[in-house]
């Protein structure tokens, strides 16, 4: 009996793939890496939460997704931010 490949589904747009999304970013809706300015917690989501799941504070989140080839391009975190 063959094992079926594991299906991954984006919680935001419903896109389905056979295997993990590269960098855990949905190729269909383009989830973004967000970093909490207070505690540095990193989350991948289409939009940042109002309250940080790590520190429990209302925080500003900054977009730390890499958009340039120098830091790896989309799907990577820009470590300079």
Backbone torsions as a table, in degrees:
resi	resn	phi	psi	omega
1	UNK	NA	126.3	-178.4
2	UNK	-81.3	145.8	173.4
3	UNK	-81.4	133.4	175.5
4	UNK	-77.2	141.9	176.8
5	UNK	-63.3	144.8	179.9
6	UNK	-70.7	132.9	179.6
7	UNK	-93.1	136.5	174.4
8	UNK	-115.0	133.4	-177.6
9	UNK	-124.6	131.3	176.8
10	UNK	-72.1	128.2	179.0
11	UNK	-69.5	-20.3	-176.7
12	UNK	-86.5	-53.6	-172.6
13	UNK	-111.4	-10.8	178.7
14	UNK	86.6	2.0	178.2
15	UNK	-56.9	135.8	-178.3
16	UNK	-117.7	140.0	178.8
17	UNK	-140.1	155.5	173.8
18	UNK	-88.4	88.6	-178.2
19	UNK	116.5	169.7	-176.3
20	UNK	-64.8	151.5	172.7
21	UNK	-75.2	142.0	178.9
22	UNK	-61.6	123.7	-179.2
23	UNK	66.6	17.0	-176.9
24	UNK	58.5	24.0	177.2
25	UNK	-109.1	125.3	179.3
26	UNK	-62.7	126.7	179.5
27	UNK	-70.9	-14.7	-179.0
28	UNK	-87.1	-48.5	-175.8
29	UNK	-104.4	-9.2	173.1
30	UNK	66.2	55.8	177.2
31	UNK	-54.8	154.2	-173.4
32	UNK	-116.4	150.9	173.0
33	UNK	-85.0	126.2	178.6
34	UNK	-119.7	139.8	-179.6
35	UNK	-122.0	128.9	177.6
36	UNK	-69.0	128.5	-179.4
37	UNK	-71.7	-20.9	-178.9
38	UNK	-84.0	-50.3	-173.7
39	UNK	-113.0	-10.0	178.7
40	UNK	85.0	5.8	179.0
41	UNK	-59.4	137.2	-177.9
42	UNK	-109.3	130.0	-179.7
43	UNK	-134.5	147.7	175.8
44	UNK	-108.5	121.2	-178.3
45	UNK	-162.1	163.7	176.8
46	UNK	-69.8	-34.4	175.7
47	UNK	-143.7	152.1	-176.8
48	UNK	-74.0	153.8	176.4
49	UNK	-75.6	164.2	176.4
50	UNK	-77.1	-34.4	-179.4
51	UNK	-119.0	132.3	-179.7
52	UNK	-67.8	128.3	178.7
53	UNK	-68.5	-17.9	-178.4
54	UNK	-88.5	-54.2	-175.3
55	UNK	-97.6	-10.8	177.2
56	UNK	73.8	10.7	-178.6
57	UNK	-98.1	154.6	168.8
58	UNK	-74.8	115.8	-172.2
59	UNK	-128.0	157.8	166.5
60	UNK	-88.0	133.0	176.0
61	UNK	-106.4	138.6	177.0
62	UNK	-107.6	143.9	177.9
63	UNK	-75.1	114.4	179.8
64	UNK	-112.9	19.8	176.7
65	UNK	-68.9	137.1	178.0
66	UNK	-81.3	129.1	177.9
67	UNK	-116.2	3.5	-176.3
68	UNK	-118.7	149.9	178.2
69	UNK	-61.2	-27.9	-176.9
70	UNK	-62.0	-28.2	-179.2
71	UNK	-111.6	12.4	175.0
72	UNK	110.1	-11.1	179.0
73	UNK	78.4	-177.8	-179.1
74	UNK	-53.5	142.7	-176.4
75	UNK	96.8	-0.8	179.7
76	UNK	-126.9	156.8	176.7
77	UNK	-89.6	134.8	175.7
78	UNK	-82.8	100.2	-175.6
79	UNK	-67.3	-9.3	178.2
80	UNK	-77.5	-15.1	-177.1
81	UNK	-95.1	NA	NA
